[in-house]
Amino acid sequence: MSDLTDLTTLSGDDLSEAQIRGILAQIDLDITNLVREGKLSALKYRTVGQDGQETDRAANLRALLAARKHYEELLRSLPAWELSVDEG
């Protein structure tokens, strides 16, 4: 699949509460592994990427925490409850 040049051709449904909770659980797991320095740690050492860009554990932790905050806000923005009416 080729790279996109813009987002106008993308479409999709909003994330469900269960999907958001799943994303939060995965982020929590990544944070735990990163902090514990386990073999499944998201990033153990400083890494130099293409064009000399670098990342390290602290930067990765900040990115995970920012993502977690975003998904928590998304979860809070969902309706607290739904009403259905039987018209029968």
Rosetta blueprint (number, residue, H / E / L):
1 M L
2 S L
3 D L
4 L L
5 T L
6 D L
7 L L
8 T L
9 T L
10 L L
11 S L
12 G L
13 D L
14 D L
15 L L
16 S L
17 E H
18 A H
19 Q H
20 I H
21 R H
22 G H
23 I H
24 L H
25 A H
26 Q H
27 I H
28 D H
29 L H
30 D H
31 I H
32 T H
33 N H
34 L H
35 V H
36 R H
37 E L
38 G L
39 K L
40 L L
41 S L
42 A L
43 L L
44 K L
45 Y L
46 R L
47 T E
48 V E
49 G L
50 Q H
51 D H
52 G H
53 Q L
54 E E
55 T E
56 D L
57 R H
58 A H
59 A H
60 N H
61 L H
62 R H
63 A H
64 L H
65 L H
66 A H
67 A H
68 R H
69 K H
70 H H
71 Y H
72 E H
73 E H
74 L H
75 L H
76 R H
77 S L
78 L L
79 P L
80 A L
81 W L
82 E L
83 L L
84 S L
85 V L
86 D L
87 E L
88 G L
